[in-house]
Amino acid sequence: YDWDVANEPIKTPLPWKAALGGDGATGWDWVITSFQLARAAFPNAKLLINEYGTENDPNARNQYKTIINLLKARGLIDGIGIQSH
């Protein structure tokens, strides 16, 4: 099974961001913490991140790549989503 741990972290940050460490040193500590907690609770799940609007927004695209690389470096991410409707 898989779990969308962070949905739209760039375009729609969650209201509990501060409770997960806020931006922190990486700028995305709250996302990293979310994935760490998910990995600890569900070690066999595929952990995913999803974002929209990255195809037409270079800033969002660069932020998304940064988050993905931070998670990859920690072995926390198994897949990504690029949402469109």
C-alpha positions as CSV (number, residue, x, y, z in Angstrom):
1,Y,0.0,0.0,0.0
2,D,1.1,3.6,-0.4
3,W,0.5,6.8,1.5
4,D,0.4,10.4,0.2
5,V,2.3,11.8,3.2
6,A,2.6,15.4,1.9
7,N,-0.1,16.7,-0.4
8,E,0.5,20.1,-1.9
9,P,3.2,21.2,0.5
10,I,4.2,24.2,-1.7
11,K,0.9,25.5,-2.9
12,T,-1.2,24.6,0.2
13,P,1.0,24.2,3.4
14,L,-0.8,22.6,6.3
15,P,-1.9,24.5,9.3
16,W,0.0,22.2,11.6
17,K,3.3,23.0,9.9
18,A,4.7,24.7,13.0
19,A,3.9,21.7,15.2
20,L,6.1,19.5,12.9
21,G,9.1,21.8,13.2
22,G,8.3,24.6,10.8
23,D,10.6,25.4,8.0
24,G,13.8,24.8,10.1
25,A,17.3,24.6,8.7
26,T,16.3,23.0,5.4
27,G,13.3,25.2,4.7
28,W,11.2,22.0,4.6
29,D,11.8,20.4,8.1
30,W,8.1,19.9,8.6
31,V,7.9,17.8,5.5
32,I,10.9,15.8,6.5
33,T,9.4,15.2,10.0
34,S,6.1,14.1,8.4
35,F,8.0,11.5,6.3
36,Q,10.1,10.3,9.3
37,L,6.9,9.9,11.4
38,A,5.2,8.1,8.5
39,R,8.1,5.7,7.9
40,A,8.3,4.9,11.7
41,A,4.6,4.2,11.9
42,F,4.2,2.4,8.5
43,P,7.6,0.9,7.6
44,N,6.3,-1.2,4.7
45,A,4.2,1.5,3.1
46,K,5.3,3.3,-0.1
47,L,5.6,7.0,1.0
48,L,4.6,9.6,-1.6
49,I,4.6,13.3,-2.1
50,N,2.2,15.2,-4.4
51,E,2.1,18.8,-5.8
52,Y,0.3,20.7,-8.5
53,G,1.3,23.6,-10.7
54,T,4.9,22.6,-11.1
55,E,4.8,22.4,-14.8
56,N,4.2,26.1,-15.4
57,D,5.8,27.6,-12.3
58,P,9.6,27.4,-12.3
59,N,9.8,28.5,-8.6
60,A,7.4,25.8,-7.5
61,R,9.2,23.2,-9.7
62,N,12.6,24.1,-8.0
63,Q,11.1,23.9,-4.6
64,Y,9.5,20.6,-5.3
65,K,12.8,19.2,-6.6
66,T,14.5,20.5,-3.4
67,I,12.0,18.7,-1.2
68,I,12.3,15.5,-3.2
69,N,16.1,15.6,-3.0
70,L,16.0,16.3,0.8
71,L,13.7,13.2,1.3
72,K,15.7,11.0,-1.1
73,A,19.0,11.9,0.8
74,R,17.3,10.5,3.9
75,G,15.8,7.4,2.3
76,L,12.3,8.6,3.1
77,I,10.5,8.8,-0.2
78,D,9.3,6.1,-2.6
79,G,7.4,8.1,-5.2
80,I,6.2,11.5,-6.4
81,G,3.0,12.8,-7.9
82,I,2.5,15.7,-10.3
83,Q,-1.2,16.6,-10.0
84,S,-3.3,17.9,-12.8
85,H,-7.0,18.0,-13.5
